[in-house]
Amino acid sequence: MMEVLNYIQPMFSNLGRSNISKAVITDALRTIDEQTLAAELADIAQETQVDNDSAEQDQHTMPLDF
């Protein structure tokens, strides 16, 4: 979330509270949606990589049957 806020902060840094246009708000909401989606996809990709690494390690073990 902080990454998203840091990304949109410059959009509002030089504006007074009463000077924020609907277009700026709409653009900020679009940016929040895009950045949130990108962060979620990065998390999914990382989890998938961890799962793949675990599965690969499991294939290199030999079961011991006594």
C-alpha positions in Angstrom: 0.0 0.0 0.0 2.8 2.4 0.8 4.3 1.9 -2.7 0.9 2.9 -4.2 0.7 6.0 -2.0 4.3 7.0 -2.8 3.4 6.6 -6.5 0.4 8.9 -6.4 1.7 11.4 -3.8 3.3 13.7 -6.5 -0.1 14.1 -8.1 -1.4 15.9 -5.0 1.8 17.6 -3.6 1.2 21.0 -5.1 -2.6 21.2 -4.8 -4.7 22.8 -2.2 -7.6 20.8 -0.8 -10.2 22.8 -2.7 -8.2 22.7 -5.9 -8.4 19.0 -6.5 -10.3 18.4 -9.7 -12.4 15.4 -10.5 -10.0 14.5 -13.3 -7.1 14.3 -10.8 -9.2 12.2 -8.4 -10.2 9.9 -11.3 -6.6 9.6 -12.4 -5.5 8.8 -8.8 -8.1 6.1 -8.5 -7.1 4.6 -11.8 -3.4 4.6 -10.7 -4.3 3.0 -7.3 -6.2 0.2 -9.2 -3.3 -0.3 -11.6 -0.6 -0.3 -8.9 -2.6 -2.5 -6.6 -3.1 -5.0 -9.4 0.6 -5.0 -10.2 1.4 -5.6 -6.6 -1.0 -8.5 -6.3 0.4 -10.0 -9.5 3.9 -9.7 -8.2 2.8 -11.5 -5.0 1.2 -14.3 -7.0 4.3 -14.7 -9.1 6.5 -14.8 -6.0 4.2 -17.4 -4.3 4.2 -19.5 -7.5 8.0 -19.4 -7.6 8.3 -20.5 -4.0 5.8 -23.4 -4.7 7.8 -24.4 -7.8 11.0 -24.4 -5.9 9.5 -26.5 -3.1 8.1 -29.0 -5.7 11.5 -29.2 -7.4 13.2 -29.9 -4.1 10.7 -32.6 -3.3 11.5 -34.3 -6.6 15.2 -34.6 -5.6 14.5 -36.6 -2.5 14.5 -40.3 -2.4 11.9 -42.1 -0.4 13.3 -44.6 2.1 11.3 -47.8 2.3 12.3 -50.2 5.0 
